């Protein structure tokens, strides 16, 4: 059995991350660089990132 794993690049935008979370009904995204997993972002991380970005504007 195989499953699609939602993953992103560290260069992607917060908006892209949020769209993937929403479209794929997932709570975590694997961050990949050069075909290697380098991090994982949770929906809570994204919420904090959006909050910080909103305060900076």
C-alpha positions in Angstrom: 0.0 0.0 0.0 1.3 3.5 -0.8 0.1 6.9 0.2 0.6 10.4 -1.2 2.5 12.4 1.3 1.8 16.2 1.1 5.2 17.9 1.0 6.5 21.4 0.4 9.7 23.3 -0.4 11.2 25.7 2.2 10.9 28.3 -0.6 7.1 28.0 -0.9 4.9 30.7 0.6 2.7 30.5 3.7 -0.3 30.8 1.4 0.8 27.7 -0.6 1.3 25.8 2.7 -2.2 26.7 3.8 -3.7 25.8 0.5 -2.1 22.3 0.6 -3.3 21.7 4.2 -6.9 22.7 3.2 -7.0 20.8 -0.1 -5.5 17.6 1.3 -7.2 17.6 4.7 -3.9 17.2 6.5 -2.5 18.7 9.7 1.2 18.4 8.9 3.4 19.0 5.8 6.8 17.5 5.2 9.4 20.0 4.1 11.7 18.6 1.4 14.9 20.0 -0.1 17.0 18.1 -2.7 14.8 15.0 -2.3 15.5 14.9 1.5 13.1 15.6 4.4 14.5 18.5 6.3 11.5 19.5 8.5 7.8 19.1 9.3 5.3 22.0 9.6 2.1 21.6 11.5 -1.1 23.6 11.1 -0.3 25.3 14.4 3.1 26.4 13.0 1.3 27.9 10.0 -1.2 29.7 12.2 1.7 31.3 14.1 3.5 32.2 10.9 0.4 33.9 9.6 -0.1 35.8 12.9 3.5 37.0 12.9 3.3 38.1 9.2 0.0 40.0 9.9 1.6 41.8 12.9 4.6 42.8 10.7 2.4 44.4 8.0 
